[in-house]
Amino acid sequence: MSRFLIAAAETCRRRAAILAASAIAVSAEVAAQGTGTVASPVLRPGASISFATGIALDDDRDGFAQRVDYRQSVGENWRIGGIVFFNDRGGDLRYRRLELEAMHQFASSQHGWNSAIQVRGRLPDGNDGPERVRVAWLNRWRPETGPEFRAIGLASREFGDDRDSGLALESRFEATWRLPSGGRAGAQMFNRYNTTSELGFFNTQRHSIGGVLKGNLNEQISYRLNALTGVSDAAADFELRFRLRFKL
């Protein structure tokens, strides 16, 4: 009888491990579709709308994502906005979620340190997971000469059914140099450390590095193109992201 119980327990343990590994793989596949960047903490007056798309290539699990952003400055130090997310899986474009955000810039310098706090809330559809609140600390250093540096730290918490426990932690970094044409080119790094309840190891987290090219097409339209390659097992093998921003 004891041998039977031991064998049954071992079988259950193995099946649970297989199911957990499958869940992690699916979660990594969904999260690999990114459209974001290393955003600036500097507020721009007026309103803008931007369109972004991203593609993630990871063996046979390709993913596509799209988003539309609207942002409006409120006074000198505040900005509010809304973001609508879509994705394309299996050839079908599908609405995923709405996110509302507010940002306050509390440090400003033309040739120095700029910093802001951004709070964003996620309102998903029924198939895009639980609600989430995310807080980001955005920083930029732009000296009179040399490269511009950006660094962002992010922490988010999920609420509702099927939520993950703990805080999800991320960081993003960027260094760019001005081009003779007036645009900027440089390098980026994206890091997702899982949650504080289960940080795991480097290869179970999502770490990517790559390059970025950005600039203005005219006084009203700006662009950004970044390409990333995964340096950990859980990250997508390759990501390409493109955004156009229109000043209203």
DRENDO-1510 file (C-alpha; in Angstrom, 1 decimal, always signed):
<recs>
REC; n; res; u; v; w
REC; 1; MET; +0.0; +0.0; +0.0 .
REC; 2; SER; +2.8; +2.4; +0.9 .
REC; 3; ARG; +4.6; +1.7; -2.4 .
REC; 4; PHE; +1.4; +2.4; -4.3 .
REC; 5; LEU; +1.0; +5.8; -2.5 .
REC; 6; ILE; +4.6; +6.7; -3.1 .
REC; 7; ALA; +4.3; +5.8; -6.8 .
REC; 8; ALA; +1.1; +7.8; -7.1 .
REC; 9; ALA; +2.6; +10.8; -5.4 .
REC; 10; GLU; +5.6; +10.7; -7.7 .
REC; 11; THR; +3.4; +10.5; -10.8 .
REC; 12; CYS; +1.4; +13.5; -9.6 .
REC; 13; ARG; +4.6; +15.4; -8.9 .
REC; 14; ARG; +5.8; +14.8; -12.4 .
REC; 15; ARG; +2.5; +15.8; -14.0 .
REC; 16; ALA; +2.4; +18.9; -11.9 .
REC; 17; ALA; +5.9; +19.8; -13.1 .
REC; 18; ILE; +4.9; +19.3; -16.7 .
REC; 19; LEU; +1.8; +21.4; -16.3 .
REC; 20; ALA; +3.8; +24.2; -14.6 .
REC; 21; ALA; +6.4; +24.2; -17.3 .
REC; 22; SER; +3.7; +24.4; -20.0 .
REC; 23; ALA; +2.0; +27.3; -18.2 .
REC; 24; ILE; +5.4; +29.2; -17.9 .
REC; 25; ALA; +6.0; +28.6; -21.7 .
REC; 26; VAL; +2.5; +29.9; -22.6 .
REC; 27; SER; +2.9; +32.9; -20.3 .
REC; 28; ALA; +6.3; +33.8; -21.8 .
REC; 29; GLU; +4.8; +33.5; -25.3 .
REC; 30; VAL; +2.0; +35.9; -24.5 .
REC; 31; ALA; +4.2; +38.4; -22.7 .
REC; 32; ALA; +6.9; +38.4; -25.4 .
REC; 33; GLN; +4.7; +40.5; -27.7 .
REC; 34; GLY; +5.9; +44.0; -26.7 .
REC; 35; THR; +5.3; +47.5; -28.1 .
REC; 36; GLY; +6.9; +49.6; -25.4 .
REC; 37; THR; +10.2; +51.5; -25.2 .
REC; 38; VAL; +12.3; +53.3; -22.7 .
REC; 39; ALA; +10.1; +56.3; -22.4 .
REC; 40; SER; +11.1; +59.9; -21.5 .
REC; 41; PRO; +10.0; +61.6; -18.3 .
REC; 42; VAL; +9.9; +65.0; -20.1 .
REC; 43; LEU; +6.3; +66.3; -20.6 .
REC; 44; ARG; +5.5; +67.9; -23.9 .
REC; 45; PRO; +2.7; +70.5; -24.1 .
REC; 46; GLY; -0.5; +69.8; -25.9 .
REC; 47; ALA; -1.9; +66.4; -27.1 .
REC; 48; SER; -0.6; +63.6; -29.2 .
REC; 49; ILE; -1.7; +60.3; -30.6 .
REC; 50; SER; +0.7; +57.4; -31.5 .
REC; 51; PHE; +0.4; +54.1; -33.3 .
REC; 52; ALA; +2.8; +51.2; -32.4 .
REC; 53; THR; +3.2; +47.7; -33.5 .
REC; 54; GLY; +5.5; +44.9; -32.4 .
REC; 55; ILE; +6.4; +41.4; -33.6 .
REC; 56; ALA; +8.0; +38.7; -31.5 .
REC; 57; LEU; +9.7; +35.7; -33.2 .
REC; 58; ASP; +10.4; +32.7; -30.9 .
REC; 59; ASP; +10.8; +29.4; -32.7 .
REC; 60; ASP; +7.3; +28.5; -33.9 .
REC; 61; ARG; +5.4; +30.9; -31.5 .
REC; 62; ASP; +5.3; +34.2; -33.4 .
REC; 63; GLY; +3.3; +37.0; -31.9 .
REC; 64; PHE; +2.0; +40.4; -33.1 .
REC; 65; ALA; +0.8; +43.3; -31.0 .
REC; 66; GLN; -0.6; +46.7; -31.7 .
REC; 67; ARG; -1.5; +49.7; -29.6 .
REC; 68; VAL; -3.0; +53.2; -29.9 .
REC; 69; ASP; -2.0; +55.9; -27.4 .
REC; 70; TYR; -3.6; +59.2; -26.7 .
REC; 71; ARG; -1.9; +61.6; -24.3 .
REC; 72; GLN; -2.8; +65.1; -23.1 .
REC; 73; SER; -0.7; +67.5; -20.9 .
REC; 74; VAL; -2.5; +69.0; -18.0 .
REC; 75; GLY; -0.7; +72.1; -16.7 .
REC; 76; GLU; +3.1; +72.2; -16.6 .
REC; 77; ASN; +3.8; +69.0; -14.7 .
REC; 78; TRP; +1.0; +66.6; -15.3 .
REC; 79; ARG; -0.1; +64.4; -18.2 .
REC; 80; ILE; -3.0; +61.9; -18.6 .
REC; 81; GLY; -3.6; +59.4; -21.3 .
REC; 82; GLY; -5.3; +56.2; -22.5 .
REC; 83; ILE; -3.9; +53.2; -24.4 .
REC; 84; VAL; -5.8; +50.6; -26.3 .
REC; 85; PHE; -4.0; +47.2; -26.9 .
REC; 86; PHE; -4.7; +44.7; -29.6 .
REC; 87; ASN; -2.9; +41.5; -30.8 .
REC; 88; ASP; -3.0; +39.3; -33.8 .
REC; 89; ARG; -2.8; +35.6; -33.1 .
REC; 90; GLY; -3.8; +33.1; -35.8 .
REC; 91; GLY; -4.6; +35.9; -38.3 .
REC; 92; ASP; -7.3; +37.5; -36.2 .
REC; 93; LEU; -6.9; +41.0; -34.8 .
REC; 94; ARG; -8.4; +41.1; -31.3 .
REC; 95; TYR; -8.9; +43.8; -28.7 .
REC; 96; ARG; -7.1; +43.0; -25.5 .
REC; 97; ARG; -7.3; +45.7; -22.9 .
REC; 98; LEU; -7.5; +49.4; -22.1 .
REC; 99; GLU; -5.0; +51.1; -19.9 .
REC; 100; LEU; -5.3; +54.6; -18.2 .
REC; 101; GLU; -2.3; +56.5; -17.0 .
REC; 102; ALA; -1.2; +59.7; -15.2 .
REC; 103; MET; +2.3; +61.0; -15.1 .
REC; 104; HIS; +3.8; +63.7; -12.9 .
REC; 105; GLN; +7.2; +65.2; -13.8 .
REC; 106; PHE; +8.9; +66.5; -10.6 .
REC; 107; ALA; +12.5; +67.2; -11.8 .
REC; 108; SER; +13.3; +69.2; -14.9 .
REC; 109; SER; +16.6; +70.4; -16.4 .
REC; 110; GLN; +17.5; +71.3; -20.0 .
REC; 111; HIS; +21.0; +69.8; -19.6 .
REC; 112; GLY; +20.7; +67.5; -16.6 .
REC; 113; TRP; +18.4; +65.1; -14.7 .
REC; 114; ASN; +14.7; +64.9; -15.5 .
REC; 115; SER; +12.4; +62.5; -13.6 .
REC; 116; ALA; +8.8; +61.6; -13.4 .
REC; 117; ILE; +6.4; +59.1; -11.7 .
REC; 118; GLN; +3.9; +57.3; -13.9 .
REC; 119; VAL; +0.9; +55.3; -12.6 .
REC; 120; ARG; -1.0; +53.1; -15.0 .
REC; 121; GLY; -4.1; +50.9; -14.5 .
REC; 122; ARG; -5.1; +48.0; -16.7 .
REC; 123; LEU; -8.7; +47.1; -17.6 .
REC; 124; PRO; -8.5; +43.9; -19.5 .
REC; 125; ASP; -11.2; +42.1; -21.5 .
REC; 126; GLY; -12.3; +38.7; -20.2 .
REC; 127; ASN; -9.4; +36.8; -21.7 .
REC; 128; ASP; -6.5; +39.0; -20.9 .
REC; 129; GLY; -5.9; +38.2; -17.3 .
REC; 130; PRO; -6.6; +40.2; -14.1 .
REC; 131; GLU; -6.6; +43.9; -13.5 .
REC; 132; ARG; -3.3; +45.5; -12.8 .
REC; 133; VAL; -1.8; +48.7; -11.3 .
REC; 134; ARG; +1.7; +49.7; -12.4 .
REC; 135; VAL; +4.0; +52.4; -11.0 .
REC; 136; ALA; +7.1; +53.5; -13.0 .
REC; 137; TRP; +9.9; +55.8; -12.1 .
REC; 138; LEU; +11.3; +57.4; -15.3 .
REC; 139; ASN; +14.7; +59.1; -15.5 .
REC; 140; ARG; +16.7; +60.9; -18.2 .
REC; 141; TRP; +20.1; +62.5; -18.2 .
REC; 142; ARG; +21.0; +64.6; -21.2 .
REC; 143; PRO; +24.3; +66.5; -20.8 .
REC; 144; GLU; +25.3; +69.3; -23.3 .
REC; 145; THR; +27.7; +66.9; -25.0 .
REC; 146; GLY; +27.9; +63.1; -25.2 .
REC; 147; PRO; +25.2; +60.5; -24.9 .
REC; 148; GLU; +21.8; +60.7; -23.4 .
REC; 149; PHE; +20.9; +58.1; -20.8 .
REC; 150; ARG; +17.5; +56.8; -19.7 .
REC; 151; ALA; +16.6; +54.4; -16.9 .
REC; 152; ILE; +13.2; +53.2; -15.7 .
REC; 153; GLY; +12.2; +51.1; -12.8 .
REC; 154; LEU; +8.7; +49.5; -12.8 .
REC; 155; ALA; +6.6; +47.6; -10.2 .
REC; 156; SER; +3.1; +46.3; -10.7 .
REC; 157; ARG; +0.5; +44.4; -8.7 .
REC; 158; GLU; -2.4; +42.3; -10.1 .
REC; 159; PHE; -5.9; +42.2; -8.7 .
REC; 160; GLY; -8.9; +40.0; -9.2 .
REC; 161; ASP; -9.2; +36.3; -10.3 .
REC; 162; ASP; -6.1; +34.5; -11.5 .
REC; 163; ARG; -3.8; +37.2; -10.2 .
REC; 164; ASP; -0.1; +36.5; -9.5 .
REC; 165; SER; +1.0; +37.0; -6.0 .
REC; 166; GLY; +3.7; +39.6; -5.1 .
REC; 167; LEU; +5.0; +42.5; -7.1 .
REC; 168; ALA; +6.1; +42.1; -10.7 .
REC; 169; LEU; +9.4; +43.9; -11.2 .
REC; 170; GLU; +11.0; +45.4; -14.4 .
REC; 171; SER; +13.8; +47.7; -15.5 .
REC; 172; ARG; +14.6; +49.4; -18.8 .
REC; 173; PHE; +17.8; +51.2; -19.9 .
REC; 174; GLU; +18.8; +53.2; -22.9 .
REC; 175; ALA; +21.9; +55.1; -24.2 .
REC; 176; THR; +21.6; +57.1; -27.4 .
REC; 177; TRP; +23.9; +59.5; -29.4 .
REC; 178; ARG; +22.8; +62.3; -31.7 .
REC; 179; LEU; +23.2; +61.7; -35.4 .
REC; 180; PRO; +24.3; +64.3; -38.0 .
REC; 181; SER; +20.7; +64.1; -39.4 .
REC; 182; GLY; +19.3; +65.2; -36.0 .
REC; 183; GLY; +17.9; +61.8; -35.0 .
REC; 184; ARG; +19.3; +59.5; -32.3 .
REC; 185; ALA; +20.7; +56.0; -32.3 .
REC; 186; GLY; +21.8; +53.7; -29.5 .
REC; 187; ALA; +21.3; +50.7; -27.4 .
REC; 188; GLN; +18.5; +49.4; -25.1 .
REC; 189; MET; +18.0; +46.8; -22.4 .
REC; 190; PHE; +14.7; +45.4; -21.1 .
REC; 191; ASN; +14.5; +43.2; -18.0 .
REC; 192; ARG; +11.5; +41.4; -16.5 .
REC; 193; TYR; +12.3; +39.8; -13.2 .
REC; 194; ASN; +9.1; +37.9; -12.6 .
REC; 195; THR; +7.5; +38.6; -9.2 .
REC; 196; THR; +8.8; +39.1; -5.7 .
REC; 197; SER; +7.1; +35.8; -4.7 .
REC; 198; GLU; +9.0; +33.8; -7.3 .
REC; 199; LEU; +11.9; +35.7; -8.9 .
REC; 200; GLY; +13.5; +32.5; -10.3 .
REC; 201; PHE; +16.8; +32.7; -12.1 .
REC; 202; PHE; +18.3; +34.6; -15.0 .
REC; 203; ASN; +17.0; +32.1; -17.7 .
REC; 204; THR; +13.5; +32.0; -16.2 .
REC; 205; GLN; +13.3; +35.8; -16.4 .
REC; 206; ARG; +13.0; +37.8; -19.6 .
REC; 207; HIS; +16.1; +39.8; -20.5 .
REC; 208; SER; +16.6; +41.4; -24.0 .
REC; 209; ILE; +19.1; +43.8; -25.5 .
REC; 210; GLY; +19.1; +45.6; -28.8 .
REC; 211; GLY; +19.3; +48.8; -30.7 .
REC; 212; VAL; +17.1; +51.8; -31.3 .
REC; 213; LEU; +16.7; +54.5; -34.0 .
REC; 214; LYS; +14.5; +57.5; -33.4 .
REC; 215; GLY; +13.9; +61.0; -34.6 .
REC; 216; ASN; +11.5; +63.5; -36.2 .
REC; 217; LEU; +10.1; +63.3; -39.7 .
REC; 218; ASN; +8.8; +66.9; -39.4 .
REC; 219; GLU; +7.5; +69.2; -36.6 .
REC; 220; GLN; +4.4; +67.1; -36.1 .
REC; 221; ILE; +5.5; +63.5; -36.6 .
REC; 222; SER; +8.2; +61.5; -34.8 .
REC; 223; TYR; +9.2; +57.8; -35.2 .
REC; 224; ARG; +10.9; +55.1; -33.2 .
REC; 225; LEU; +12.3; +51.7; -34.4 .
REC; 226; ASN; +13.9; +49.2; -32.0 .
REC; 227; ALA; +15.1; +45.7; -32.5 .
REC; 228; LEU; +15.7; +43.3; -29.6 .
REC; 229; THR; +17.2; +39.9; -29.1 .
REC; 230; GLY; +16.6; +37.7; -26.1 .
REC; 231; VAL; +19.6; +36.9; -23.9 .
REC; 232; SER; +17.7; +34.6; -21.5 .
REC; 233; ASP; +15.8; +31.4; -22.3 .
REC; 234; ALA; +12.4; +32.9; -21.3 .
REC; 235; ALA; +12.8; +35.9; -23.6 .
REC; 236; ALA; +11.7; +36.0; -27.2 .
REC; 237; ASP; +14.4; +35.2; -29.7 .
REC; 238; PHE; +13.8; +38.4; -31.6 .
REC; 239; GLU; +11.5; +41.4; -31.4 .
REC; 240; LEU; +10.9; +44.3; -33.7 .
REC; 241; ARG; +8.9; +47.4; -32.6 .
REC; 242; PHE; +7.9; +50.5; -34.5 .
REC; 243; ARG; +6.0; +53.6; -33.5 .
REC; 244; LEU; +4.7; +56.8; -35.2 .
REC; 245; ARG; +3.7; +59.7; -33.0 .
REC; 246; PHE; +1.6; +62.6; -34.2 .
REC; 247; LYS; +1.4; +65.9; -32.4 .
REC; 248; LEU; -2.2; +67.2; -32.4 .
</recs>
